[in-house]
């Protein structure tokens, strides 16, 4: 599973959809997978910009209402 998730996320990062992310998968109270991939800054190769388990992200939500 880890390899599949890494490949999936890696393709999204390579396409520029986002520079990096964290993936946490749990099952029945146990952590099954905990990955930190990519960078906090698009295009950065700096180790200080790498996503890690302590990285905090701003979350944005969009809500679109359709009347019809």
Buried (B, 14 or more C-beta within 10 A) or exposed (E): EEEEBBEEBEEEBEEEEBBBBBBEEEEEEEEEEEBBBBBBEEEBEEEEBBBEEEBEEEEEEEEEEEEE
